Every structure is written in C-alpha cells, then in structure tokens.
C-alpha cells in the first residue's frame, strides 16, 4: 500500500487537505487524533504523563489539561523530549496498526512533525502543505487567538519552511481559495492512484 506522509507548519491547511483526500476515498490517519486518544482517562500514556509531569495536569474528571501541558513543554525542551518519548512510539504503533486494517488504494498519514521526529522512513512520499509565513501567522492568529509571542514559540518547534520544502516529494501551495486547495488535492489523488496501479 502506498503511504503518504502529509505535513506542514501550523496553519498551513493540513486538516482541510486531509479531509478532502478522505472524501476522495483515501484512508486518512491523523496523528493528532491518535495522540488525543492516547491521553484519554485510563490509558497507560496518561498515567506515564502524570507520573512524569505531575498529577496537577489532570482535571477533576481525570482528563489531561492539554493547555497546561502545552505551556510546560513549550517553555522546557527537556519536558517536550520526555513527552515525545512517551507518546511517539505509541503513535507510531497506532498508525501502523490502523494502516494494516485499511481498505483503500493508499493511506495519508497526517503527521504535523513528520520531519522534526524523523518519521520519513515510515512513508513512501512526503506531501507538504505549504503556505507563506505571513499568511500562516494571520491564519493561526485568527483561528487560535494567539499572540505573536505564542506563534513564535510554536514556529520555533517546527522545521523552517525551506527544510520542509527540500524534504517534499509533493507540494501543495495553499495560499488561495478552498476550491484551489481541493483542485490540488484532486490532482495528487489521481497521481497517487496512478502510482498504486503501476
């Protein structure tokens, strides 16, 4: 099965692109969703996170306070590394397990930190959803109500645009309308189907 790693910086349009791939019949496995499932109450990863970072990160209902954890890892690179050690092997295993059960011509793994975590070897092709930084910042500020300092902190954890583009096998420039994004996705969908068939 053809495995595509879809990545891009925050606010690039990964979710919109992957949603359209799904409507076209591709299997889509989103690592952000997998990550959320792994930290549900009762999950071993949540117990490990509480042990590593403190039970104060758990609400009265036993759920992870994701905002508090995010604050912690953005200000502490060692904490971020520890969280990655807890979650990334489980995310990788979940991705591969779900991919093995897929009945689709190809699978799209949505991996925001594909390059940062060195997971290119898990996929056959890297698809980058690209956007100019000024537009990226505007989208993130509007969508997430974040100030420039917070956006800078997030961008600092991601590889730069040039590195991402150099690693890409395929690129969708998402600086236009949703219709233009859909057209670009449809073009790649046909390309991927052709690769699977030949």
N, CA, C and O of each residue as an XYZ file, in Angstrom:
792
protein
N       0.839     -1.189      0.000
C       0.000      0.000      0.000
C       0.882      1.250      0.000
O       1.884      1.321      0.711
N       0.491      2.217     -0.801
C       1.215      3.480     -0.870
C       0.924      4.297      0.382
O      -0.232      4.506      0.749
N       1.993      4.756      1.031
C       1.854      5.538      2.266
C       2.384      6.947      2.030
O       3.540      7.143      1.654
N       1.505      7.925      2.263
C       1.850      9.333      2.069
C       1.930      9.997      3.434
O       1.010      9.870      4.241
N       3.015     10.698      3.696
C       3.130     11.481      4.922
C       2.779     12.927      4.621
O       3.544     13.629      3.959
N       1.633     13.374      5.099
C       1.183     14.754      4.874
C       1.639     15.599      6.050
O       1.341     15.290      7.204
N       2.360     16.660      5.750
C       2.872     17.521      6.806
C       2.810     18.973      6.364
O       2.471     19.274      5.219
N       3.139     19.858      7.274
C       3.126     21.291      7.001
C       3.132     22.024      8.324
O       2.816     21.450      9.367
N       3.488     23.272      8.279
C       3.521     24.064      9.500
C       2.123     24.333     10.033
O       1.126     24.072      9.360
N       2.066     24.855     11.239
C       0.788     25.217     11.838
C       0.082     26.227     10.930
O       0.707     27.155     10.417
N      -1.214     26.039     10.740
C      -1.990     26.970      9.929
C      -1.813     26.815      8.430
O      -2.253     27.673      7.665
N      -1.172     25.732      7.996
C      -0.926     25.563      6.559
C      -2.142     25.022      5.816
O      -2.273     25.224      4.609
N      -3.032     24.338      6.529
C      -4.205     23.755      5.887
C      -4.165     22.244      5.798
O      -4.807     21.648      4.933
N      -3.404     21.616      6.700
C      -3.294     20.153      6.699
C      -4.654     19.490      6.879
O      -4.974     18.523      6.188
N      -5.446     20.005      7.800
C      -6.754     19.397      8.083
C      -7.690     19.510      6.889
O      -8.380     18.548      6.549
N      -7.720     20.671      6.252
C      -8.587     20.855      5.082
C      -8.154     19.940      3.940
O      -8.994     19.349      3.261
N      -6.846     19.825      3.731
C      -6.342     18.960      2.662
C      -6.652     17.498      2.961
O      -7.140     16.777      2.090
N      -6.374     17.055      4.180
C      -6.600     15.641      4.508
C      -8.082     15.293      4.464
O      -8.446     14.185      4.070
N      -8.938     16.224      4.863
C     -10.387     15.979      4.806
C     -10.830     15.766      3.362
O     -11.686     14.925      3.090
N     -10.251     16.521      2.443
C     -10.645     16.353      1.036
C     -10.098     15.042      0.474
O     -10.777     14.379     -0.310
N      -8.886     14.661      0.860
C      -8.380     13.347      0.456
C      -9.344     12.252      0.922
O      -9.616     11.305      0.183
N      -9.856     12.383      2.143
C     -10.785     11.382      2.683
C     -12.062     11.311      1.846
O     -12.571     10.221      1.589
N     -12.584     12.466      1.418
C     -13.815     12.444      0.606
C     -13.580     11.765     -0.738
O     -14.521     11.265     -1.355
N     -12.334     11.745     -1.193
C     -11.997     11.112     -2.472
C     -11.744      9.609     -2.328
O     -11.555      8.913     -3.326
N     -11.739      9.112     -1.092
C     -11.584      7.677     -0.877
C     -10.259      7.241     -0.294
O     -10.030      6.045     -0.113
N      -9.384      8.178      0.004
C      -8.121      7.815      0.651
C      -8.383      7.504      2.121
O      -9.287      8.072      2.733
N      -7.593      6.609      2.673
C      -7.636      6.388      4.122
C      -6.797      7.487      4.760
O      -5.673      7.738      4.325
N      -7.327      8.138      5.778
C      -6.601      9.214      6.456
C      -6.419      8.832      7.916
O      -7.389      8.540      8.615
N      -5.181      8.835      8.370
C      -4.852      8.546      9.766
C      -4.142      9.774     10.314
O      -3.027     10.093      9.902
N      -4.795     10.459     11.244
C      -4.304     11.729     11.781
C      -3.612     11.486     13.120
O      -4.241     11.027     14.073
N      -2.323     11.792     13.188
C      -1.578     11.521     14.417
C      -2.004     12.424     15.573
O      -1.848     12.045     16.733
N      -2.538     13.610     15.280
C      -3.057     14.457     16.367
C      -4.247     13.783     17.046
O      -4.374     13.822     18.270
N      -5.121     13.163     16.244
C      -6.270     12.452     16.818
C      -5.802     11.230     17.598
O      -6.314     10.947     18.682
N      -4.832     10.509     17.050
C      -4.262      9.365     17.771
C      -3.685      9.809     19.107
O      -3.878      9.146     20.126
N      -2.982     10.925     19.098
C      -2.376     11.457     20.314
C      -3.439     11.760     21.367
O      -3.249     11.469     22.548
N      -4.551     12.340     20.941
C      -5.640     12.645     21.885
C      -6.227     11.369     22.480
O      -6.531     11.314     23.672
N      -6.385     10.343     21.642
C      -6.918      9.066     22.132
C      -5.981      8.450     23.168
O      -6.434      7.847     24.142
N      -4.683      8.601     22.957
C      -3.701      8.000     23.860
C      -3.706      8.619     25.248
O      -3.240      7.994     26.201
N      -4.226      9.842     25.381
C      -4.219     10.505     26.687
C      -5.617     10.571     27.306
O      -5.869     11.382     28.198
N      -6.515      9.723     26.833
C      -7.835      9.622     27.460
C      -7.676      8.981     28.842
O      -6.732      8.224     29.069
N      -8.600      9.282     29.766
C      -8.533      8.657     31.095
C      -8.458      7.133     30.990
O      -9.170      6.508     30.204
N      -7.575      6.556     31.804
C      -7.409      5.105     31.831
C      -6.324      4.587     30.897
O      -5.933      3.424     30.989
N      -5.835      5.436     30.003
C      -4.801      4.992     29.062
C      -3.425      5.004     29.737
O      -3.129      5.906     30.522
N      -2.580      4.004     29.434
C      -1.245      3.951     30.044
C      -0.419      5.216     29.801
O       0.320      5.646     30.687
N      -0.534      5.813     28.619
C       0.247      7.023     28.323
C      -0.131      8.161     29.264
O       0.732      8.936     29.675
N      -1.408      8.267     29.605
C      -1.831      9.337     30.516
C      -1.223      9.123     31.899
O      -0.802     10.080     32.549
N      -1.179      7.875     32.347
C      -0.559      7.586     33.649
C       0.924      7.956     33.627
O       1.446      8.509     34.595
N       1.598      7.646     32.519
C       3.022      7.988     32.401
C       3.239      9.496     32.394
O       4.183      9.998     33.004
N       2.363     10.213     31.703
C       2.471     11.679     31.654
C       2.274     12.261     33.044
O       3.017     13.151     33.456
N       1.275     11.763     33.769
C       1.022     12.248     35.133
C       2.220     11.953     36.035
O       2.589     12.774     36.875
N       2.826     10.771     35.857
C       3.993     10.418     36.671
C       5.188     11.311     36.329
O       5.956     11.690     37.213
N       5.341     11.643     35.053
C       6.496     12.433     34.619
C       6.345     13.921     34.906
O       7.323     14.598     35.221
N       5.114     14.432     34.796
C       4.912     15.883     34.861
C       4.067     16.348     36.040
O       3.985     17.545     36.314
N       3.441     15.408     36.734
C       2.638     15.778     37.900
C       1.148     15.599     37.677
O       0.626     15.859     36.593
N       0.473     15.148     38.731
C      -0.971     14.908     38.638
C      -1.764     16.206     38.575
O      -2.964     16.186     38.298
N      -1.099     17.347     38.832
C      -1.805     18.629     38.716
C      -2.241     18.897     37.270
O      -3.062     19.780     37.024
N      -1.692     18.135     36.315
C      -2.102     18.276     34.916
C      -3.400     17.544     34.613
O      -3.912     17.612     33.496
N      -3.931     16.842     35.613
C      -5.193     16.130     35.436
C      -6.315     16.908     36.101
O      -6.175     17.392     37.224
N      -7.431     17.019     35.390
C      -8.598     17.688     35.954
C      -9.325     16.775     36.916
O      -8.946     15.617     37.091
N     -10.370     17.295     37.543
C     -11.167     16.509     38.492
C     -11.790     15.290     37.815
O     -12.038     14.272     38.461
N     -12.041     15.401     36.508
C     -12.636     14.285     35.765
C     -11.589     13.287     35.262
O     -11.919     12.335     34.556
N     -10.320     13.515     35.634
C      -9.253     12.607     35.221
C      -8.693     12.891     33.844
O      -7.803     12.181     33.375
N      -9.202     13.919     33.194
C      -8.734     14.261     31.849
C      -7.491     15.149     31.907
O      -7.299     15.923     32.845
N      -6.668     15.015     30.893
C      -5.453     15.810     30.784
C      -5.797     17.260     30.469
O      -6.610     17.543     29.589
N      -5.170     18.165     31.196
C      -5.279     19.594     30.888
C      -4.248     19.875     29.798
O      -3.090     20.183     30.080
N      -4.694     19.762     28.552
C      -3.785     19.869     27.410
C      -3.127     21.243     27.332
O      -1.962     21.356     26.950
N      -3.873     22.288     27.696
C      -3.315     23.647     27.645
C      -2.167     23.793     28.637
O      -1.139     24.390     28.319
N      -2.345     23.245     29.842
C      -1.290     23.334     30.861
C      -0.053     22.542     30.422
O       1.077     22.992     30.611
N      -0.275     21.367     29.840
C       0.853     20.566     29.354
C       1.562     21.299     28.213
O       2.791     21.310     28.152
N       0.798     21.903     27.317
C       1.375     22.658     26.200
C       2.268     23.782     26.717
O       3.371     23.992     26.212
N       1.780     24.505     27.732
C       2.582     25.584     28.330
C       3.910     25.039     28.847
O       4.964     25.646     28.655
N       3.839     23.899     29.496
C       5.031     23.290     30.095
C       6.049     22.904     29.033
O       7.236     23.200     29.169
N       5.589     22.244     27.980
C       6.557     21.737     27.002
C       7.104     22.829     26.087
O       8.207     22.693     25.557
N       6.350     23.909     25.898
C       6.882     24.992     25.069
C       7.989     25.745     25.784
O       8.877     26.306     25.142
N       7.942     25.761     27.103
C       8.957     26.506     27.851
C      10.120     25.623     28.309
O      11.083     26.121     28.892
N      10.037     24.315     28.048
C      11.047     23.390     28.559
C      11.349     22.306     27.516
O      10.600     21.335     27.403
N      12.441     22.463     26.751
C      12.764     21.476     25.714
C      12.940     20.058     26.251
O      12.598     19.093     25.568
N      13.470     19.923     27.468
C      13.627     18.584     28.052
C      12.268     17.949     28.330
O      12.084     16.747     28.139
N      11.322     18.763     28.781
C       9.970     18.254     29.031
C       9.333     17.813     27.714
O       8.659     16.785     27.661
N       9.547     18.587     26.662
C       8.992     18.218     25.355
C       9.580     16.890     24.889
O       8.870     16.032     24.365
N      10.892     16.732     25.089
C      11.549     15.485     24.693
C      10.975     14.300     25.476
O      10.746     13.230     24.912
N      10.747     14.496     26.774
C      10.182     13.420     27.601
C       8.775     13.057     27.132
O       8.433     11.877     27.048
N       7.960     14.069     26.824
C       6.604     13.806     26.328
C       6.663     13.031     25.012
O       5.887     12.098     24.802
N       7.574     13.413     24.137
C       7.727     12.707     22.862
C       8.126     11.255     23.084
O       7.664     10.369     22.365
N       8.990     11.001     24.083
C       9.399      9.623     24.388
C       8.206      8.784     24.841
O       8.145      7.583     24.577
N       7.272      9.421     25.518
C       6.079      8.707     25.987
C       5.111      8.456     24.837
O       4.595      7.349     24.681
N       4.866      9.488     24.033
C       3.796      9.409     23.036
C       4.217      8.860     21.676
O       3.476      8.078     21.080
N       5.379      9.247     21.175
C       5.708      8.932     19.784
C       5.766      7.443     19.461
O       5.258      7.051     18.411
N       6.356      6.585     20.304
C       6.314      5.151     19.972
C       4.882      4.610     19.920
O       4.568      3.756     19.092
N       4.031      5.103     20.794
C       2.632      4.658     20.798
C       1.883      5.178     19.566
O       1.071      4.465     18.976
N       2.164      6.423     19.188
C       1.532      6.988     17.991
C       1.964      6.193     16.762
O       1.136      5.838     15.923
N       3.258      5.916     16.662
C       3.782      5.153     15.523
C       3.124      3.772     15.449
O       2.714      3.335     14.373
N       3.025      3.095     16.580
C       2.397      1.771     16.598
C       0.929      1.864     16.190
O       0.435      1.021     15.441
N       0.234      2.887     16.680
C      -1.173      3.079     16.322
C      -1.355      3.360     14.841
O      -2.297      2.866     14.222
N      -0.454      4.154     14.273
C      -0.511      4.449     12.833
C      -0.396      3.168     12.020
O      -1.202      2.911     11.126
N       0.608      2.376     12.338
C       0.865      1.171     11.558
C      -0.249      0.146     11.737
O      -0.627     -0.547     10.793
N      -0.770      0.060     12.957
C      -1.874     -0.867     13.214
C      -3.103     -0.471     12.396
O      -3.737     -1.323     11.772
N      -3.436      0.807     12.401
C      -4.605      1.269     11.639
C      -4.387      1.125     10.142
O      -5.309      0.775      9.405
N      -3.175      1.393      9.694
C      -2.888      1.275      8.259
C      -3.045     -0.164      7.786
O      -3.474     -0.405      6.658
N      -2.698     -1.125      8.648
C      -2.798     -2.534      8.254
C      -4.247     -2.981      8.091
O      -4.516     -3.987      7.435
N      -5.182     -2.237      8.685
C      -6.600     -2.596      8.603
C      -7.346     -1.801      7.531
O      -8.563     -1.928      7.394
N      -6.621     -0.988      6.780
C      -7.240     -0.088      5.808
C      -7.585     -0.818      4.515
O      -6.816     -1.645      4.025
N      -8.752     -0.495      3.976
C      -9.146     -0.997      2.663
C      -9.339      0.219      1.754
O     -10.462      0.648      1.489
N      -8.229      0.752      1.292
C      -8.244      1.937      0.438
C      -7.030      1.846     -0.476
O      -6.088      1.112     -0.178
N      -7.038      2.579     -1.583
C      -5.906      2.486     -2.510
C      -4.589      3.010     -1.934
O      -3.511      2.543     -2.304
N      -4.687      3.964     -1.044
C      -3.491      4.495     -0.390
C      -3.898      5.128      0.933
O      -5.075      5.390      1.182
N      -2.902      5.365      1.771
C      -3.172      5.941      3.093
C      -2.408      7.256      3.231
O      -1.253      7.380      2.823
N      -3.097      8.229      3.821
C      -2.489      9.520      4.147
C      -2.263      9.539      5.652
O      -3.219      9.483      6.425
N      -1.010      9.617      6.069
C      -0.694      9.827      7.478
C      -0.518     11.331      7.671
O       0.392     11.925      7.093
N      -1.371     11.946      8.473
C      -1.226     13.373      8.774
C      -0.296     13.475      9.976
O      -0.675     13.132     11.097
N       0.928     13.951      9.734
C       1.958     13.998     10.775
C       2.547     15.410     10.793
O       3.486     15.698     10.050
N       1.999     16.296     11.642
C       2.494     17.672     11.659
C       4.007     17.772     11.854
O       4.650     18.621     11.238
N       4.581     16.923     12.697
C       6.018     16.979     12.980
C       6.765     15.819     12.305
O       7.683     15.244     12.890
N       6.375     15.490     11.103
C       6.976     14.378     10.363
C       8.498     14.505     10.283
O       9.220     13.556     10.587
N       8.971     15.660      9.881
C      10.417     15.851      9.714
C      11.116     16.025     11.049
O      12.218     15.516     11.255
N      10.470     16.747     11.955
C      11.068     17.014     13.264
C      11.286     15.726     14.052
O      12.211     15.637     14.859
N      10.428     14.722     13.816
C      10.520     13.460     14.551
C      11.171     12.352     13.721
O      11.220     11.200     14.153
N      11.669     12.696     12.534
C      12.398     11.727     11.719
C      11.580     10.542     11.260
O      12.092      9.424     11.206
N      10.316     10.763     10.927
C       9.449      9.646     10.549
C       9.306      9.466      9.040
O       8.423      8.738      8.586
N      10.164     10.119      8.262
C      10.064      9.989      6.810
C      10.184      8.537      6.356
O       9.602      8.152      5.342
N      10.937      7.730      7.105
C      11.145      6.336      6.700
C       9.866      5.505      6.779
O       9.808      4.409      6.222
N       8.842      6.014      7.464
C       7.572      5.287      7.572
C       6.698      5.460      6.342
O       5.710      4.744      6.175
N       7.055      6.411      5.474
C       6.188      6.723      4.336
C       6.948      6.586      3.019
O       8.178      6.622      2.980
N       6.175      6.427      1.943
C       6.762      6.334      0.608
C       6.981      7.710     -0.014
O       7.917      7.917     -0.786
N       6.096      8.647      0.338
C       6.188     10.001     -0.213
C       5.862     11.008      0.874
O       5.024     10.757      1.741
N       6.536     12.157      0.818
C       6.257     13.261      1.739
C       5.497     14.336      0.964
O       5.976     14.849     -0.048
N       4.304     14.665      1.458
C       3.478     15.728      0.877
C       3.469     16.901      1.844
O       3.034     16.768      2.988
N       3.948     18.041      1.384
C       3.975     19.243      2.211
C       2.853     20.180      1.775
O       2.727     20.516      0.597
N       2.040     20.595      2.747
C       1.081     21.667      2.518
C       1.815     22.942      2.909
O       2.137     23.159      4.077
N       2.071     23.769      1.921
C       2.919     24.944      2.120
C       2.085     26.216      2.107
O       1.059     26.306      1.433
N       2.553     27.188      2.866
C       1.890     28.492      2.924
C       2.948     29.537      3.282
O       3.819     29.267      4.109
N       2.889     30.717      2.676
C       3.831     31.770      3.066
C       3.658     32.128      4.545
O       2.547     32.094      5.073
N       4.768     32.471      5.206
C       4.716     32.688      6.660
C       3.764     33.809      7.071
O       3.116     33.709      8.113
N       3.667     34.865      6.280
C       2.759     35.960      6.670
C       1.316     35.475      6.712
O       0.566     35.824      7.624
N       0.925     34.670      5.726
C      -0.432     34.119      5.700
C      -0.607     33.095      6.819
O      -1.658     33.040      7.458
N       0.415     32.295      7.049
C       0.391     31.304      8.124
C       0.131     31.983      9.470
O      -0.726     31.544     10.237
N       0.864     33.039      9.746
C       0.701     33.758     11.015
C      -0.704     34.351     11.140
O      -1.315     34.296     12.207
N      -1.205     34.913     10.052
C      -2.540     35.508     10.088
C      -3.599     34.441     10.373
O      -4.495     34.653     11.190
N      -3.491     33.296      9.698
C      -4.458     32.209      9.917
C      -4.434     31.717     11.366
O      -5.480     31.536     11.988
N      -3.236     31.507     11.887
C      -3.106     30.987     13.254
C      -3.637     31.995     14.262
O      -4.330     31.622     15.208
N      -3.317     33.268     14.065
C      -3.796     34.311     14.983
C      -5.319     34.359     14.989
O      -5.930     34.503     16.048
N      -5.938     34.239     13.810
C      -7.401     34.282     13.720
C      -8.036     33.013     14.275
O      -8.995     33.080     15.043
N      -7.503     31.858     13.887
C      -8.107     30.581     14.269
C      -7.949     30.280     15.754
O      -8.893     29.847     16.414
N      -6.742     30.515     16.272
C      -6.428     30.092     17.637
C      -6.341     31.240     18.628
O      -6.067     31.023     19.808
N      -6.572     32.463     18.157
C      -6.487     33.657     19.017
C      -5.155     33.716     19.767
O      -5.119     33.945     20.976
N      -4.077     33.508     19.040
C      -2.748     33.517     19.655
C      -2.029     34.817     19.332
O      -2.213     35.395     18.260
N      -1.207     35.268     20.274
C      -0.414     36.470     20.023
C       0.892     36.083     19.314
O       1.208     34.902     19.165
N       1.636     37.099     18.885
C       2.866     36.853     18.127
C       3.883     36.028     18.905
O       4.574     35.190     18.325
N       3.983     36.255     20.212
C       4.963     35.523     21.027
C       4.641     34.031     21.045
O       5.540     33.198     20.929
N       3.372     33.698     21.189
C       2.961     32.283     21.207
C       3.177     31.649     19.830
O       3.636     30.511     19.733
N       2.848     32.383     18.777
C       3.065     31.865     17.424
C       4.556     31.630     17.190
O       4.944     30.613     16.615
N       5.396     32.579     17.639
C       6.851     32.412     17.521
C       7.319     31.151     18.235
O       8.159     30.415     17.718
N       6.772     30.903     19.429
C       7.161     29.722     20.214
C       6.788     28.437     19.482
O       7.558     27.477     19.473
N       5.612     28.421     18.872
C       5.181     27.234     18.122
C       6.075     27.038     16.901
O       6.554     25.933     16.646
N       6.298     28.113     16.150
C       7.126     28.011     14.946
C       8.553     27.579     15.277
O       9.204     26.917     14.468
N       9.037     27.947     16.453
C      10.396     27.573     16.860
C      10.538     26.068     17.062
O      11.650     25.543     17.009
N       9.428     25.366     17.294
C       9.480     23.913     17.484
C       9.370     23.164     16.159
O       9.493     21.940     16.126
N       9.140     23.893     15.071
C       8.956     23.268     13.765
C      10.142     23.590     12.858
O      10.775     24.638     12.989
N      10.430     22.666     11.934
C      11.499     22.957     10.975
C      11.075     24.148     10.126
O       9.887     24.434      9.985
N      12.060     24.835      9.566
C      11.717     26.004      8.756
C      11.138     25.569      7.407
O      11.246     24.414      6.996
N      10.533     26.523      6.756
C       9.830     26.266      5.501
C      10.761     25.666      4.441
O      10.382     24.726      3.742
N      11.965     26.202      4.324
C      12.911     25.718      3.311
C      13.262     24.247      3.539
O      13.314     23.465      2.590
N      13.502     23.874      4.787
C      13.817     22.478      5.118
C      12.652     21.569      4.748
O      12.839     20.494      4.177
N      11.448     22.021      5.083
C      10.248     21.236      4.787
C      10.106     21.040      3.272
O       9.849     19.931      2.805
N      10.274     22.122      2.516
C      10.122     22.034      1.057
C      11.206     21.163      0.434
O      10.940     20.446     -0.530
N      12.420     21.212      0.969
C      13.508     20.383      0.444
C      13.252     18.896      0.668
O      13.746     18.064     -0.092
N      12.490     18.554      1.697
C      12.202     17.153      2.008
C      10.988     16.623      1.249
O      10.709     15.425      1.282
N      10.270     17.510      0.569
C       8.996     17.141     -0.051
C       9.173     16.389     -1.363
O      10.042     16.709     -2.175
N       8.322     15.378     -1.548
C       8.164     14.749     -2.856
C       7.065     15.468     -3.635
O       7.129     15.591     -4.858
N       6.061     15.937     -2.904
C       4.929     16.649     -3.485
C       4.643     17.869     -2.623
O       4.819     17.832     -1.405
N       4.201     18.951     -3.258
C       3.890     20.188     -2.538
C       2.555     20.732     -3.027
O       2.301     20.799     -4.230
N       1.708     21.120     -2.082
C       0.512     21.899     -2.399
C       0.715     23.263     -1.771
O       0.876     23.380     -0.556
N       0.706     24.299     -2.608
C       0.805     25.660     -2.091
C      -0.613     26.125     -1.770
O      -1.432     26.321     -2.669
N      -0.891     26.298     -0.489
C      -2.244     26.620     -0.035
C      -2.367     28.103      0.306
O      -2.639     28.473      1.448
N      -2.163     28.938     -0.700
C      -2.285     30.379     -0.465
C      -3.472     30.983     -1.216
O      -3.580     32.201     -1.354
N      -4.358     30.112     -1.696
C      -5.522     30.583     -2.446
C      -6.825     30.183     -1.781
O      -6.921     30.125     -0.555
N      -7.816     29.912     -2.597
C      -9.155     29.573     -2.102
C      -9.238     28.093     -1.736
O      -8.351     27.305     -2.066
N     -10.316     27.734     -1.050
C     -10.550     26.327     -0.711
C     -10.762     25.518     -1.990
O     -10.378     24.350     -2.057
N     -11.371     26.134     -3.001
C     -11.570     25.448     -4.282
C     -10.226     25.122     -4.929
O     -10.058     24.055     -5.518
N      -9.274     26.041     -4.818
C      -7.936     25.790     -5.371
C      -7.233     24.672     -4.603
O      -6.544     23.843     -5.197
N      -7.409     24.653     -3.285
C      -6.834     23.573     -2.479
C      -7.431     22.238     -2.899
O      -6.703     21.265     -3.097
N      -8.749     22.188     -3.036
C      -9.414     20.946     -3.437
C      -8.926     20.474     -4.805
O      -8.709     19.280     -5.012
N      -8.755     21.408     -5.735
C      -8.267     21.036     -7.070
C      -6.863     20.435     -6.987
O      -6.563     19.458     -7.674
N      -6.013     21.011     -6.156
C      -4.650     20.490     -5.991
C      -4.673     19.099     -5.362
O      -3.911     18.219     -5.763
N      -5.549     18.903     -4.376
C      -5.693     17.589     -3.742
C      -6.178     16.571     -4.772
O      -5.668     15.452     -4.828
N      -7.152     16.952     -5.577
C      -7.695     16.034     -6.588
C      -6.627     15.643     -7.608
O      -6.574     14.492     -8.042
N      -5.785     16.590     -7.985
C      -4.686     16.297     -8.910
C      -3.739     15.251     -8.300
O      -3.352     14.294     -8.970
N      -3.375     15.439     -7.038
C      -2.474     14.477     -6.387
C      -3.161     13.138     -6.167
O      -2.523     12.090     -6.269
N      -4.448     13.161     -5.868
C      -5.203     11.915     -5.696
C      -5.074     11.064     -6.967
O      -4.815      9.863     -6.893
N      -5.255     11.692     -8.120
C      -5.126     10.964     -9.390
C      -3.702     10.435     -9.565
O      -3.501      9.309    -10.020
N      -2.735     11.245     -9.206
C      -1.327     10.832     -9.308
C      -1.065      9.618     -8.418
O      -0.412      8.666     -8.844
N      -1.571      9.649     -7.185
C      -1.346      8.539     -6.256
C      -2.059      7.271     -6.731
O      -1.514      6.173     -6.621
N      -3.272      7.423     -7.257
C      -3.983      6.259     -7.796
C      -3.184      5.643     -8.944
O      -3.082      4.421     -9.050
N      -2.627      6.483     -9.791
C      -1.826      6.004    -10.921
C      -0.596      5.242    -10.411
O      -0.230      4.206    -10.966
N       0.037      5.760     -9.355
C       1.206      5.080     -8.782
C       0.831      3.718     -8.222
O       1.578      2.751     -8.374
N      -0.320      3.641     -7.578
C      -0.762      2.376     -6.984
C      -1.020      1.342     -8.076
O      -0.732      0.158     -7.906
N      -1.563      1.802     -9.189
C      -1.946      0.886    -10.276
C      -0.756      0.429    -11.107
O      -0.850     -0.578    -11.809
N       0.361      1.147    -11.042
C       1.512      0.805    -11.897
C       2.759      0.473    -11.121
O       3.794      0.169    -11.715
